[in-house]
Amino acid sequence: MKVNELVNRWVILGAIIVAGLLLLITAIAIGFTSPLQSSDVGFVPADLTVIPAPTVTSNAPPTATIDPFAPTPVPTGIAIGNYVQISGTDGEGLRIRSEPGLNGNPDFLGFDSEVFIVRDGPREVDGYMWWYLVAPYDETRAGWAASDFLTYIPSP
């Protein structure tokens, strides 16, 4: 059998007719089916949920909440029992005196950054507030100092 015998005008004409019938059936099937979505495209309002505002249920004042993890408040100023540090003498030191006032005899010189414990005071003499200081490392280093050159520091 030769190729010429399989391919002739009747075979080609039959193939064209079968293809045309398949296209016609497909077009008719598409025409009779309804679309999946509506072709109406319009305004669609959004869903909205209204949550009412809270209302007052009591006229009593609110109670304070205590934070259990908050640090314990510490004193923030010069007071008896607090630690102070000498500062502001520009390296010249601070005269620690035997009595409050400028007329008291200087016992020794306290240097910048030196730390003391406040044991007595305040006393106002000669325009200054005076505090009785004691060195925590040496009880013999004790005397009165003007508060203008003292800075509160937290307990070491």
C-alpha positions, 0 to 999 in steps of 0.5 A: 500500500502506498502513501498516495492510496491513503491520502486522497481527496475523499480522505481529506474531505472526510477529515475536514467534515469531521473537524467542522462537526466537532467545532460546531458541537463545541460552539453550541455547547459553549453557547448553551452553558450559563456563566459561573459568575454574574455579569452584574458588577455593582456596589456591594456594601461592606459588613460593619460591626459597631462595638459600643464604647465602655460605660462607667460602672462606678463613681468610686475613684480607681484603685492604685495598682502596685507593680510588684517588680518596681524597684524600691524607692531610694532617698534622692537627697542628702539626709542622715544615713545616706551616702554623699560624695565630695564634688565641685572642688576643682581638685582643691579638696574640701575642708572637713571641720570640727564644728559647722561654720567657716570658723570651725578648725579644719581637721582634714581635707576631703578630696573629689569623689571621696565617699562619706556617710551622713551622721548628723545635720543639717545646720545652717551656719555662715550661709551654708548648710552643714552636714556631719560626715564619717568615712565608711572605711575610717571612723576617725575621718569625720567632721562637718562639711558644706552641702554645696560640695556634696552630692547624694549617691546611692548606697554602695 
